[in-house]
Amino acid sequence: MKLALVTYYDEGKYAGEGSSEDQRLEQYLNQKGLQVTFEYWTNPQVKWEEYDLVIIKSTWDYFDRIHQFLSWLDILEKKQVRVLNPIPVIRWNTNKQYLLEVEKAGFAIVPTQIIYQGEQVHLPDYYEEWQTQTLIIKPLISGGAKNTFAVSKSEIATFYPTFEELLVEEPYLVQPFMPEVQTQGEWSLLFYNGKFSHCVLKVPQTGEFRVQHYFGGAIIPTTPPASILETAQQLVNTFAQGCLYARVDGLNSNGIFTLMELELIEPLLYMLDQEKLYENYYQAVLALAK
């Protein structure tokens, strides 16, 4: 089987996130007899139709080039290239407006308000509505904590000019800061072909709200509580049909698993040199390639 692992041209903007995981995965799949090649999604010379399967693995700049990325997906679709995860799922997952669809389906999410260009908005209202001292503000299409701000109630007046400039460029979402991020950590549950594989707990550095490792966060392999696993499985069953991989990120808030993000495009998989986890991925590829 000829397989493309799709990545991006690393310009050093995202701290080389996951490059070692990519290399280990490529080596493991090749050892298993698959013919695996890394390809840049932005390379116009790639003949995608010559691959039996195209796996989107680490396109970590897609949100910086969202129109180009969506056009690339259109090209793959027209060429009838087999893509994992499925192209409709990837399109849906690029825009964090999907969180509102998840909520509408009956799942708990971090409270979310979307603010579009041209809207008149009074940010202080959200401190009162959500009974919080800090708002998290980030682009609707984003990743890698790009243009993500934690704004305290006392800072909001001075933040307004910055926010108004940012809002000219693209829509933003506003959420309350969830203290569980710092007190308990953020759960990440990994599923391959709809089956649970493994879980890590991501804990931010003291004084930090971002859990990414390049901001000093710790990644702790762990076993999730049954209630969290059950909800994560329901989310995957509902929104990640036919997906090779899905990462469910959330918090245990007042005993309820509350979704932060459903990662279906290019998540870091946290396989942490555990051969069993690479084998889980390989078996999922085989099952979906049939």
CYANA upper distance limits for C-alpha pairs under 8 A (distance plus 0.5 A):
  1 MET  CA     34 LEU  CA      5.94
  1 MET  CA     35 GLN  CA      6.37
  1 MET  CA     52 ASP  CA      6.75
  1 MET  CA     53 LEU  CA      8.39
  2 LYS  CA     34 LEU  CA      7.07
  2 LYS  CA     35 GLN  CA      5.26
  2 LYS  CA     36 VAL  CA      6.67
  2 LYS  CA     51 TYR  CA      5.83
  2 LYS  CA     52 ASP  CA      5.80
  2 LYS  CA     53 LEU  CA      7.25
  3 LEU  CA     34 LEU  CA      7.59
  3 LEU  CA     35 GLN  CA      6.39
  3 LEU  CA     36 VAL  CA      5.33
  3 LEU  CA     37 THR  CA      6.92
  3 LEU  CA     51 TYR  CA      6.15
  3 LEU  CA     52 ASP  CA      6.41
  3 LEU  CA     53 LEU  CA      5.45
  3 LEU  CA     54 VAL  CA      6.38
  3 LEU  CA     55 ILE  CA      7.87
  4 ALA  CA     36 VAL  CA      6.29
  4 ALA  CA     37 THR  CA      5.55
  4 ALA  CA     38 PHE  CA      6.27
  4 ALA  CA     39 GLU  CA      6.78
  4 ALA  CA     51 TYR  CA      7.03
  4 ALA  CA     53 LEU  CA      6.92
  4 ALA  CA     54 VAL  CA      5.27
  4 ALA  CA     55 ILE  CA      6.47
  5 LEU  CA     26 GLU  CA      8.28
  5 LEU  CA     36 VAL  CA      7.32
  5 LEU  CA     37 THR  CA      6.54
  5 LEU  CA     38 PHE  CA      5.31
  5 LEU  CA     39 GLU  CA      6.70
  5 LEU  CA     54 VAL  CA      6.87
  5 LEU  CA     55 ILE  CA      5.56
  5 LEU  CA     56 ILE  CA      6.64
  5 LEU  CA     57 LYS  CA      6.38
  6 VAL  CA     38 PHE  CA      6.33
  6 VAL  CA     39 GLU  CA      5.49
  6 VAL  CA     40 TYR  CA      6.30
  6 VAL  CA     41 TRP  CA      6.47
  6 VAL  CA     54 VAL  CA      7.52
  6 VAL  CA     55 ILE  CA      6.42
  6 VAL  CA     56 ILE  CA      5.26
  6 VAL  CA     57 LYS  CA      5.85
  6 VAL  CA     58 SER  CA      6.86
  6 VAL  CA     59 THR  CA      7.20
  7 THR  CA     38 PHE  CA      7.17
  7 THR  CA     39 GLU  CA      6.52
  7 THR  CA     40 TYR  CA      5.56
  7 THR  CA     41 TRP  CA      6.75
  7 THR  CA     56 ILE  CA      7.46
  7 THR  CA     57 LYS  CA      6.40
  7 THR  CA     58 SER  CA      4.94
  7 THR  CA     59 THR  CA      5.25
  7 THR  CA     60 TRP  CA      7.97
  8 TYR  CA     39 GLU  CA      8.29
  8 TYR  CA     40 TYR  CA      5.41
  8 TYR  CA     41 TRP  CA      6.63
  8 TYR  CA     42 THR  CA      7.68
  8 TYR  CA     58 SER  CA      6.94
  8 TYR  CA     59 THR  CA      5.43
  8 TYR  CA     60 TRP  CA      6.88
  8 TYR  CA     61 ASP  CA      7.25
  9 TYR  CA     40 TYR  CA      6.75
  9 TYR  CA     42 THR  CA      8.38
 10 ASP  CA     14 TYR  CA      8.33
 10 ASP  CA     16 GLY  CA      7.48
 12 GLY  CA     16 GLY  CA      6.92
 14 TYR  CA     60 TRP  CA      8.31
 14 TYR  CA    144 GLY  CA      7.41
 15 ALA  CA    214 TYR  CA      7.34
 17 GLU  CA    268 LEU  CA      8.41
 18 GLY  CA     22 ASP  CA      6.77
 18 GLY  CA     58 SER  CA      8.42
 18 GLY  CA    268 LEU  CA      6.69
 19 SER  CA     23 GLN  CA      6.85
 20 SER  CA     24 ARG  CA      6.72
 21 GLU  CA     25 LEU  CA      6.56
 21 GLU  CA    269 LEU  CA      8.46
 21 GLU  CA    270 TYR  CA      8.38
 21 GLU  CA    271 MET  CA      7.79
 21 GLU  CA    272 LEU  CA      8.18
 22 ASP  CA     26 GLU  CA      6.64
 22 ASP  CA     57 LYS  CA      8.29
 22 ASP  CA     58 SER  CA      8.38
 23 GLN  CA     27 GLN  CA      6.71
 24 ARG  CA     28 TYR  CA      6.58
 24 ARG  CA    273 ASP  CA      8.47
 25 LEU  CA     29 LEU  CA      6.66
 25 LEU  CA    278 TYR  CA      7.22
 26 GLU  CA     30 ASN  CA      6.66
 26 GLU  CA     36 VAL  CA      6.92
 26 GLU  CA     37 THR  CA      8.22
 27 GLN  CA     31 GLN  CA      6.63
 28 TYR  CA     32 LYS  CA      6.88
 28 TYR  CA    278 TYR  CA      7.61
 29 LEU  CA     33 GLY  CA      7.19
 29 LEU  CA     34 LEU  CA      6.16
 29 LEU  CA     35 GLN  CA      8.28
 29 LEU  CA     36 VAL  CA      7.46
 29 LEU  CA    282 TYR  CA      7.15
 30 ASN  CA     34 LEU  CA      5.39
 30 ASN  CA     35 GLN  CA      6.31
 30 ASN  CA     36 VAL  CA      6.49
 39 GLU  CA     43 ASN  CA      8.06
 39 GLU  CA     46 VAL  CA      7.90
 41 TRP  CA     59 THR  CA      7.59
 41 TRP  CA     72 TRP  CA      8.24
 47 LYS  CA     51 TYR  CA      8.32
 48 TRP  CA     54 VAL  CA      7.97
 48 TRP  CA     76 LEU  CA      7.73
 48 TRP  CA     81 VAL  CA      7.36
 49 GLU  CA     76 LEU  CA      8.38
 49 GLU  CA     79 LYS  CA      6.86
 49 GLU  CA     80 GLN  CA      8.02
 49 GLU  CA     81 VAL  CA      6.09
 51 TYR  CA     81 VAL  CA      8.20
 52 ASP  CA     81 VAL  CA      8.22
 52 ASP  CA     82 ARG  CA      7.31
 53 LEU  CA     81 VAL  CA      7.68
 53 LEU  CA     82 ARG  CA      5.66
 53 LEU  CA     83 VAL  CA      6.51
 53 LEU  CA     84 LEU  CA      8.08
 53 LEU  CA    289 ALA  CA      7.94
 54 VAL  CA     81 VAL  CA      7.75
 54 VAL  CA     82 ARG  CA      6.58
 54 VAL  CA     83 VAL  CA      5.27
 54 VAL  CA     84 LEU  CA      6.83
 55 ILE  CA     83 VAL  CA      6.35
 55 ILE  CA     84 LEU  CA      5.38
 55 ILE  CA     85 ASN  CA      7.38
 56 ILE  CA     83 VAL  CA      7.95
 56 ILE  CA     84 LEU  CA      6.79
 56 ILE  CA     85 ASN  CA      7.35
 56 ILE  CA    265 ILE  CA      7.39
 56 ILE  CA    266 GLU  CA      7.07
 57 LYS  CA    265 ILE  CA      8.05
 57 LYS  CA    266 GLU  CA      5.80
 57 LYS  CA    267 PRO  CA      8.08
 58 SER  CA    266 GLU  CA      5.49
 58 SER  CA    267 PRO  CA      7.78
 58 SER  CA    268 LEU  CA      8.36
 59 THR  CA    266 GLU  CA      6.56
 60 TRP  CA    143 GLY  CA      8.21
 60 TRP  CA    144 GLY  CA      8.48
 60 TRP  CA    266 GLU  CA      7.22
 61 ASP  CA     65 ARG  CA      7.22
 62 TYR  CA     66 ILE  CA      5.97
 62 TYR  CA     69 PHE  CA      6.35
 63 PHE  CA     94 THR  CA      8.18
 63 PHE  CA    141 ILE  CA      6.51
 63 PHE  CA    142 SER  CA      5.90
 63 PHE  CA    143 GLY  CA      7.22
 64 ASP  CA    142 SER  CA      8.32
 65 ARG  CA     69 PHE  CA      6.52
 66 ILE  CA     70 LEU  CA      6.63
 67 HIS  CA     71 SER  CA      6.67
 68 GLN  CA     72 TRP  CA      6.62
 69 PHE  CA     73 LEU  CA      6.86
 70 LEU  CA     74 ASP  CA      6.85
 70 LEU  CA     91 ARG  CA      7.67
 71 SER  CA     75 ILE  CA      6.89
 72 TRP  CA     76 LEU  CA      6.90
 73 LEU  CA     77 GLU  CA      6.66
 73 LEU  CA     87 ILE  CA      7.15
 74 ASP  CA     78 LYS  CA      6.67
 75 ILE  CA     79 LYS  CA      6.69
 76 LEU  CA     80 GLN  CA      6.66
 76 LEU  CA     81 VAL  CA      5.88
 76 LEU  CA     83 VAL  CA      8.42
 77 GLU  CA     81 VAL  CA      6.69
 77 GLU  CA     87 ILE  CA      7.93
 83 VAL  CA     87 ILE  CA      7.09
 84 LEU  CA    243 CYS  CA      6.87
 84 LEU  CA    244 LEU  CA      6.49
 85 ASN  CA     89 VAL  CA      7.34
 85 ASN  CA     90 ILE  CA      7.09
 85 ASN  CA    242 GLY  CA      7.77
 85 ASN  CA    243 CYS  CA      5.38
 85 ASN  CA    244 LEU  CA      6.28
 85 ASN  CA    245 TYR  CA      7.58
 85 ASN  CA    264 LEU  CA      7.58
 85 ASN  CA    265 ILE  CA      7.54
 86 PRO  CA     90 ILE  CA      6.88
 86 PRO  CA    242 GLY  CA      7.45
 86 PRO  CA    243 CYS  CA      7.03
 87 ILE  CA     91 ARG  CA      6.67
 88 PRO  CA     92 TRP  CA      6.73
 89 VAL  CA     93 ASN  CA      6.64
 89 VAL  CA    240 ALA  CA      7.72
 89 VAL  CA    264 LEU  CA      7.83
 90 ILE  CA     94 THR  CA      6.82
 90 ILE  CA    264 LEU  CA      6.93
 90 ILE  CA    265 ILE  CA      6.14
 91 ARG  CA     95 ASN  CA      8.18
 92 TRP  CA     98 TYR  CA      7.29
 93 ASN  CA     98 TYR  CA      7.07
 93 ASN  CA    262 LEU  CA      8.24
 93 ASN  CA    263 GLU  CA      7.87
 93 ASN  CA    264 LEU  CA      6.84
 93 ASN  CA    265 ILE  CA      7.41
 94 THR  CA    141 ILE  CA      6.67
 94 THR  CA    265 ILE  CA      8.03
 95 ASN  CA    140 LEU  CA      6.40
 95 ASN  CA    141 ILE  CA      5.58
 96 LYS  CA    140 LEU  CA      5.79
 96 LYS  CA    141 ILE  CA      6.77
 97 GLN  CA    101 GLU  CA      7.80
 97 GLN  CA    114 ILE  CA      8.08
 97 GLN  CA    140 LEU  CA      7.42
 98 TYR  CA    102 VAL  CA      6.84
 99 LEU  CA    103 GLU  CA      6.75
 99 LEU  CA    109 ILE  CA      7.50
 99 LEU  CA    112 THR  CA      8.30
 99 LEU  CA    261 GLU  CA      8.04
100 LEU  CA    104 LYS  CA      6.60
100 LEU  CA    112 THR  CA      8.09
101 GLU  CA    105 ALA  CA      6.75
102 VAL  CA    106 GLY  CA      7.37
102 VAL  CA    107 PHE  CA      6.43
102 VAL  CA    108 ALA  CA      8.40
102 VAL  CA    109 ILE  CA      8.04
103 GLU  CA    107 PHE  CA      5.44
103 GLU  CA    108 ALA  CA      6.42
103 GLU  CA    109 ILE  CA      6.60
107 PHE  CA    235 LEU  CA      8.42
107 PHE  CA    258 THR  CA      8.17
107 PHE  CA    259 LEU  CA      8.27
108 ALA  CA    256 ILE  CA      8.04
108 ALA  CA    257 PHE  CA      7.42
108 ALA  CA    258 THR  CA      5.39
108 ALA  CA    259 LEU  CA      6.68
109 ILE  CA    258 THR  CA      5.34
109 ILE  CA    259 LEU  CA      4.98
109 ILE  CA    260 MET  CA      6.73
110 VAL  CA    175 GLN  CA      7.33
110 VAL  CA    176 PRO  CA      8.03
110 VAL  CA    178 MET  CA      8.34
110 VAL  CA    258 THR  CA      6.65
110 VAL  CA    259 LEU  CA      6.74
110 VAL  CA    260 MET  CA      6.41
111 PRO  CA    175 GLN  CA      6.22
111 PRO  CA    176 PRO  CA      7.28
112 THR  CA    173 LEU  CA      7.09
112 THR  CA    174 VAL  CA      6.31
112 THR  CA    175 GLN  CA      5.46
112 THR  CA    176 PRO  CA      8.38
113 GLN  CA    173 LEU  CA      6.05
113 GLN  CA    174 VAL  CA      5.69
113 GLN  CA    175 GLN  CA      7.08
114 ILE  CA    140 LEU  CA      8.11
114 ILE  CA    171 PRO  CA      7.69
114 ILE  CA    172 TYR  CA      6.44
114 ILE  CA    173 LEU  CA      4.86
114 ILE  CA    174 VAL  CA      6.86
115 ILE  CA    119 GLU  CA      7.15
115 ILE  CA    121 VAL  CA      8.07
115 ILE  CA    171 PRO  CA      6.22
115 ILE  CA    172 TYR  CA      5.82
115 ILE  CA    173 LEU  CA      6.40
115 ILE  CA    174 VAL  CA      8.06
116 TYR  CA    167 LEU  CA      7.75
116 TYR  CA    170 GLU  CA      7.74
116 TYR  CA    171 PRO  CA      4.95
116 TYR  CA    172 TYR  CA      7.08
117 GLN  CA    167 LEU  CA      6.15
117 GLN  CA    168 VAL  CA      6.30
117 GLN  CA    169 GLU  CA      8.13
117 GLN  CA    170 GLU  CA      7.00
117 GLN  CA    171 PRO  CA      6.31
118 GLY  CA    168 VAL  CA      8.11
122 HIS  CA    126 TYR  CA      8.46
123 LEU  CA    127 TYR  CA      8.06
123 LEU  CA    156 ILE  CA      8.07
124 PRO  CA    128 GLU  CA      7.60
124 PRO  CA    153 LYS  CA      7.71
124 PRO  CA    156 ILE  CA      7.75
125 ASP  CA    129 GLU  CA      6.69
126 TYR  CA    130 TRP  CA      6.38
126 TYR  CA    131 GLN  CA      8.35
126 TYR  CA    135 LEU  CA      8.36
126 TYR  CA    176 PRO  CA      8.32
127 TYR  CA    131 GLN  CA      6.01
127 TYR  CA    132 THR  CA      5.58
127 TYR  CA    133 GLN  CA      6.69
127 TYR  CA    134 THR  CA      7.67
127 TYR  CA    135 LEU  CA      7.70
127 TYR  CA    153 LYS  CA      7.56
127 TYR  CA    176 PRO  CA      8.09
128 GLU  CA    132 THR  CA      7.41
130 TRP  CA    176 PRO  CA      6.99
132 THR  CA    176 PRO  CA      6.67
132 THR  CA    177 PHE  CA      7.55
133 GLN  CA    152 SER  CA      6.18
133 GLN  CA    153 LYS  CA      5.98
133 GLN  CA    177 PHE  CA      8.38
134 THR  CA    150 ALA  CA      6.82
134 THR  CA    151 VAL  CA      5.88
134 THR  CA    152 SER  CA      4.75
134 THR  CA    153 LYS  CA      6.55
134 THR  CA    176 PRO  CA      6.75
134 THR  CA    177 PHE  CA      5.98
135 LEU  CA    149 PHE  CA      8.40
135 LEU  CA    150 ALA  CA      6.13
135 LEU  CA    151 VAL  CA      5.70
135 LEU  CA    152 SER  CA      6.90
135 LEU  CA    153 LYS  CA      8.36
135 LEU  CA    174 VAL  CA      7.16
135 LEU  CA    175 GLN  CA      6.23
135 LEU  CA    176 PRO  CA      5.15
135 LEU  CA    177 PHE  CA      5.89
136 ILE  CA    148 THR  CA      7.56
136 ILE  CA    149 PHE  CA      6.13
136 ILE  CA    150 ALA  CA      5.16
136 ILE  CA    151 VAL  CA      6.95
136 ILE  CA    174 VAL  CA      6.28
136 ILE  CA    175 GLN  CA      5.63
136 ILE  CA    176 PRO  CA      6.35
136 ILE  CA    177 PHE  CA      6.17
137 ILE  CA    148 THR  CA      6.20
137 ILE  CA    149 PHE  CA      5.67
137 ILE  CA    150 ALA  CA      7.04
137 ILE  CA    151 VAL  CA      8.11
137 ILE  CA    172 TYR  CA      7.30
137 ILE  CA    173 LEU  CA      6.34
137 ILE  CA    174 VAL  CA      5.22
137 ILE  CA    175 GLN  CA      7.05
138 LYS  CA    142 SER  CA      7.88
138 LYS  CA    145 ALA  CA      8.38
138 LYS  CA    146 LYS  CA      8.06
138 LYS  CA    147 ASN  CA      6.37
138 LYS  CA    148 THR  CA      4.92
138 LYS  CA    149 PHE  CA      6.94
138 LYS  CA    172 TYR  CA      6.02
138 LYS  CA    173 LEU  CA      6.15
138 LYS  CA    174 VAL  CA      7.35
139 PRO  CA    146 LYS  CA      8.45
139 PRO  CA    147 ASN  CA      7.34
139 PRO  CA    148 THR  CA      7.79
139 PRO  CA    170 GLU  CA      7.44
139 PRO  CA    171 PRO  CA      6.54
139 PRO  CA    172 TYR  CA      4.69
139 PRO  CA    173 LEU  CA      6.55
140 LEU  CA    170 GLU  CA      8.11
140 LEU  CA    171 PRO  CA      6.15
140 LEU  CA    172 TYR  CA      5.36
140 LEU  CA    173 LEU  CA      6.17
142 SER  CA    146 LYS  CA      6.88
144 GLY  CA    212 GLN  CA      8.37
145 ALA  CA    210 ARG  CA      7.97
150 ALA  CA    177 PHE  CA      8.01
150 ALA  CA    209 PHE  CA      8.24
151 VAL  CA    155 GLU  CA      6.58
151 VAL  CA    156 ILE  CA      6.72
151 VAL  CA    159 PHE  CA      8.08
152 SER  CA    156 ILE  CA      6.86
155 GLU  CA    159 PHE  CA      6.71
156 ILE  CA    160 TYR  CA      6.80
159 PHE  CA    163 PHE  CA      6.73
160 TYR  CA    164 GLU  CA      6.58
161 PRO  CA    165 GLU  CA      6.85
162 THR  CA    166 LEU  CA      6.80
163 PHE  CA    167 LEU  CA      6.50
164 GLU  CA    168 VAL  CA      7.02
165 GLU  CA    169 GLU  CA      7.87
166 LEU  CA    170 GLU  CA      7.37
167 LEU  CA    171 PRO  CA      6.36
167 LEU  CA    172 TYR  CA      7.25
179 PRO  CA    183 THR  CA      6.74
180 GLU  CA    184 GLN  CA      5.60
180 GLU  CA    185 GLY  CA      6.70
180 GLU  CA    186 GLU  CA      8.19
180 GLU  CA    251 LEU  CA      7.17
180 GLU  CA    252 ASN  CA      7.76
180 GLU  CA    253 SER  CA      7.27
181 VAL  CA    185 GLY  CA      5.03
181 VAL  CA    186 GLU  CA      6.13
181 VAL  CA    203 VAL  CA      7.61
181 VAL  CA    204 PRO  CA      7.90
181 VAL  CA    209 PHE  CA      7.52
181 VAL  CA    251 LEU  CA      7.62
182 GLN  CA    203 VAL  CA      7.29
182 GLN  CA    204 PRO  CA      6.86
182 GLN  CA    206 THR  CA      8.37
182 GLN  CA    208 GLU  CA      8.47
182 GLN  CA    209 PHE  CA      7.36
184 GLN  CA    203 VAL  CA      7.86
184 GLN  CA    252 ASN  CA      8.47
185 GLY  CA    201 LEU  CA      6.58
185 GLY  CA    202 LYS  CA      5.91
185 GLY  CA    203 VAL  CA      5.02
185 GLY  CA    204 PRO  CA      7.63
185 GLY  CA    251 LEU  CA      7.73
186 GLU  CA    201 LEU  CA      6.09
186 GLU  CA    202 LYS  CA      5.51
186 GLU  CA    203 VAL  CA      6.95
186 GLU  CA    211 VAL  CA      8.16
186 GLU  CA    249 ASP  CA      7.22
186 GLU  CA    250 GLY  CA      6.20
186 GLU  CA    251 LEU  CA      5.87
187 TRP  CA    199 CYS  CA      7.72
187 TRP  CA    200 VAL  CA      6.62
187 TRP  CA    201 LEU  CA      5.20
187 TRP  CA    202 LYS  CA      6.82
187 TRP  CA    224 PRO  CA      8.36
187 TRP  CA    248 VAL  CA      8.25
187 TRP  CA    249 ASP  CA      6.02
187 TRP  CA    250 GLY  CA      5.81
187 TRP  CA    251 LEU  CA      6.55
188 SER  CA    199 CYS  CA      6.14
188 SER  CA    200 VAL  CA      5.87
188 SER  CA    201 LEU  CA      6.71
188 SER  CA    202 LYS  CA      7.86
188 SER  CA    247 ARG  CA      6.81
188 SER  CA    248 VAL  CA      5.99
188 SER  CA    249 ASP  CA      5.01
188 SER  CA    250 GLY  CA      7.23
189 LEU  CA    196 PHE  CA      7.93
189 LEU  CA    197 SER  CA      8.26
189 LEU  CA    198 HIS  CA      6.59
189 LEU  CA    199 CYS  CA      4.92
189 LEU  CA    200 VAL  CA      7.16
189 LEU  CA    224 PRO  CA      8.45
189 LEU  CA    229 LEU  CA      8.15
189 LEU  CA    232 ALA  CA      7.76
189 LEU  CA    247 ARG  CA      6.03
189 LEU  CA    248 VAL  CA      5.63
189 LEU  CA    249 ASP  CA      7.13
190 LEU  CA    196 PHE  CA      6.59
190 LEU  CA    197 SER  CA      6.09
190 LEU  CA    198 HIS  CA      5.92
190 LEU  CA    199 CYS  CA      6.48
190 LEU  CA    245 TYR  CA      7.72
190 LEU  CA    246 ALA  CA      6.39
190 LEU  CA    247 ARG  CA      5.14
190 LEU  CA    248 VAL  CA      7.11
190 LEU  CA    269 LEU  CA      7.39
191 PHE  CA    195 LYS  CA      5.58
191 PHE  CA    196 PHE  CA      4.85
191 PHE  CA    197 SER  CA      5.77
191 PHE  CA    198 HIS  CA      7.84
191 PHE  CA    236 VAL  CA      8.34
191 PHE  CA    244 LEU  CA      8.49
191 PHE  CA    245 TYR  CA      6.12
191 PHE  CA    246 ALA  CA      5.64
191 PHE  CA    247 ARG  CA      6.85
192 TYR  CA    196 PHE  CA      7.04
192 TYR  CA    197 SER  CA      7.00
192 TYR  CA    243 CYS  CA      7.81
192 TYR  CA    244 LEU  CA      5.74
192 TYR  CA    245 TYR  CA      5.07
192 TYR  CA    246 ALA  CA      7.06
192 TYR  CA    280 ASN  CA      7.48
192 TYR  CA    281 TYR  CA      6.58
192 TYR  CA    284 ALA  CA      6.30
193 ASN  CA    242 GLY  CA      7.10
193 ASN  CA    243 CYS  CA      6.09
193 ASN  CA    244 LEU  CA      5.18
193 ASN  CA    245 TYR  CA      6.72
193 ASN  CA    284 ALA  CA      5.81
193 ASN  CA    285 VAL  CA      8.43
193 ASN  CA    287 ALA  CA      8.34
193 ASN  CA    288 LEU  CA      7.83
194 GLY  CA    233 GLN  CA      8.22
194 GLY  CA    236 VAL  CA      6.87
194 GLY  CA    237 ASN  CA      7.28
194 GLY  CA    240 ALA  CA      7.83
194 GLY  CA    241 GLN  CA      7.69
194 GLY  CA    242 GLY  CA      8.05
194 GLY  CA    243 CYS  CA      7.39
194 GLY  CA    244 LEU  CA      8.00
194 GLY  CA    245 TYR  CA      8.03
194 GLY  CA    246 ALA  CA      8.16
195 LYS  CA    233 GLN  CA      8.42
196 PHE  CA    233 GLN  CA      7.91
197 SER  CA    277 LEU  CA      7.30
197 SER  CA    280 ASN  CA      7.26
198 HIS  CA    221 PRO  CA      8.45
198 HIS  CA    222 THR  CA      8.40
198 HIS  CA    223 THR  CA      8.03
198 HIS  CA    277 LEU  CA      7.98
199 CYS  CA    221 PRO  CA      6.56
199 CYS  CA    222 THR  CA      6.22
199 CYS  CA    223 THR  CA      6.66
199 CYS  CA    224 PRO  CA      7.10
200 VAL  CA    219 ILE  CA      6.76
200 VAL  CA    220 ILE  CA      5.74
200 VAL  CA    221 PRO  CA      4.77
200 VAL  CA    222 THR  CA      5.78
200 VAL  CA    223 THR  CA      8.13
200 VAL  CA    270 TYR  CA      7.92
201 LEU  CA    219 ILE  CA      6.39
201 LEU  CA    220 ILE  CA      5.56
201 LEU  CA    221 PRO  CA      6.87
201 LEU  CA    222 THR  CA      7.01
202 LYS  CA    211 VAL  CA      6.46
202 LYS  CA    212 GLN  CA      8.29
202 LYS  CA    217 GLY  CA      7.11
202 LYS  CA    218 ALA  CA      6.17
202 LYS  CA    219 ILE  CA      5.25
202 LYS  CA    220 ILE  CA      6.84
203 VAL  CA    211 VAL  CA      6.29
203 VAL  CA    217 GLY  CA      5.98
203 VAL  CA    218 ALA  CA      5.66
203 VAL  CA    219 ILE  CA      7.14
203 VAL  CA    220 ILE  CA      8.44
204 PRO  CA    208 GLU  CA      6.32
204 PRO  CA    209 PHE  CA      6.67
204 PRO  CA    210 ARG  CA      6.50
204 PRO  CA    211 VAL  CA      4.89
204 PRO  CA    212 GLN  CA      7.91
204 PRO  CA    215 PHE  CA      8.23
204 PRO  CA    216 GLY  CA      7.14
204 PRO  CA    217 GLY  CA      4.71
204 PRO  CA    218 ALA  CA      6.85
205 GLN  CA    209 PHE  CA      8.29
205 GLN  CA    211 VAL  CA      7.90
205 GLN  CA    215 PHE  CA      7.82
205 GLN  CA    216 GLY  CA      5.77
205 GLN  CA    217 GLY  CA      5.59
205 GLN  CA    218 ALA  CA      7.77
208 GLU  CA    215 PHE  CA      8.25
210 ARG  CA    215 PHE  CA      7.12
210 ARG  CA    217 GLY  CA      7.90
211 VAL  CA    215 PHE  CA      7.29
211 VAL  CA    216 GLY  CA      7.93
211 VAL  CA    217 GLY  CA      5.29
211 VAL  CA    218 ALA  CA      7.93
212 GLN  CA    216 GLY  CA      7.41
212 GLN  CA    217 GLY  CA      5.87
212 GLN  CA    218 ALA  CA      8.50
213 HIS  CA    217 GLY  CA      4.87
213 HIS  CA    218 ALA  CA      6.75
213 HIS  CA    219 ILE  CA      7.94
224 PRO  CA    228 ILE  CA      6.79
224 PRO  CA    229 LEU  CA      6.61
225 PRO  CA    229 LEU  CA      6.83
226 ALA  CA    230 GLU  CA      6.53
227 SER  CA    231 THR  CA      6.87
227 SER  CA    257 PHE  CA      8.19
228 ILE  CA    232 ALA  CA      6.63
228 ILE  CA    252 ASN  CA      8.11
228 ILE  CA    256 ILE  CA      8.36
228 ILE  CA    257 PHE  CA      6.15
229 LEU  CA    233 GLN  CA      6.52
230 GLU  CA    234 GLN  CA      6.84
231 THR  CA    235 LEU  CA      6.79
231 THR  CA    257 PHE  CA      7.39
232 ALA  CA    236 VAL  CA      6.81
232 ALA  CA    248 VAL  CA      6.74
233 GLN  CA    237 ASN  CA      6.59
234 GLN  CA    238 THR  CA      6.60
235 LEU  CA    239 PHE  CA      6.47
235 LEU  CA    240 ALA  CA      8.03
235 LEU  CA    248 VAL  CA      8.47
236 VAL  CA    240 ALA  CA      5.29
236 VAL  CA    241 GLN  CA      7.54
236 VAL  CA    246 ALA  CA      7.55
236 VAL  CA    248 VAL  CA      8.42
237 ASN  CA    241 GLN  CA      6.64
240 ALA  CA    246 ALA  CA      7.36
240 ALA  CA    264 LEU  CA      8.00
242 GLY  CA    288 LEU  CA      8.12
243 CYS  CA    264 LEU  CA      8.29
244 LEU  CA    281 TYR  CA      8.35
244 LEU  CA    284 ALA  CA      6.77
244 LEU  CA    285 VAL  CA      7.14
244 LEU  CA    288 LEU  CA      7.73
245 TYR  CA    264 LEU  CA      7.25
246 ALA  CA    262 LEU  CA      7.76
246 ALA  CA    263 GLU  CA      6.41
246 ALA  CA    264 LEU  CA      5.67
246 ALA  CA    267 PRO  CA      8.35
247 ARG  CA    262 LEU  CA      6.56
247 ARG  CA    263 GLU  CA      5.44
247 ARG  CA    264 LEU  CA      7.17
247 ARG  CA    267 PRO  CA      7.23
247 ARG  CA    269 LEU  CA      8.04
248 VAL  CA    259 LEU  CA      7.88
248 VAL  CA    261 GLU  CA      6.93
248 VAL  CA    262 LEU  CA      5.41
248 VAL  CA    263 GLU  CA      6.77
249 ASP  CA    259 LEU  CA      6.61
249 ASP  CA    260 MET  CA      6.02
249 ASP  CA    261 GLU  CA      5.69
249 ASP  CA    262 LEU  CA      6.68
249 ASP  CA    263 GLU  CA      8.01
250 GLY  CA    257 PHE  CA      6.98
250 GLY  CA    258 THR  CA      5.84
250 GLY  CA    259 LEU  CA      4.80
250 GLY  CA    260 MET  CA      5.21
250 GLY  CA    261 GLU  CA      7.26
251 LEU  CA    256 ILE  CA      8.41
251 LEU  CA    257 PHE  CA      6.07
251 LEU  CA    258 THR  CA      5.66
251 LEU  CA    259 LEU  CA      7.12
251 LEU  CA    260 MET  CA      7.72
252 ASN  CA    256 ILE  CA      5.95
252 ASN  CA    257 PHE  CA      5.14
252 ASN  CA    258 THR  CA      6.72
253 SER  CA    257 PHE  CA      6.70
253 SER  CA    258 THR  CA      6.80
263 GLU  CA    267 PRO  CA      6.31
271 MET  CA    277 LEU  CA      6.30
271 MET  CA    278 TYR  CA      7.38
274 GLN  CA    278 TYR  CA      7.42
275 GLU  CA    279 GLU  CA      6.71
276 LYS  CA    280 ASN  CA      6.71
277 LEU  CA    281 TYR  CA      6.94
278 TYR  CA    282 TYR  CA      6.72
279 GLU  CA    283 GLN  CA      6.61
280 ASN  CA    284 ALA  CA      6.81
281 TYR  CA    285 VAL  CA      6.83
282 TYR  CA    286 LEU  CA      6.87
283 GLN  CA    287 ALA  CA      6.70
284 ALA  CA    288 LEU  CA      6.68
285 VAL  CA    289 ALA  CA      6.44
286 LEU  CA    290 LYS  CA      7.11
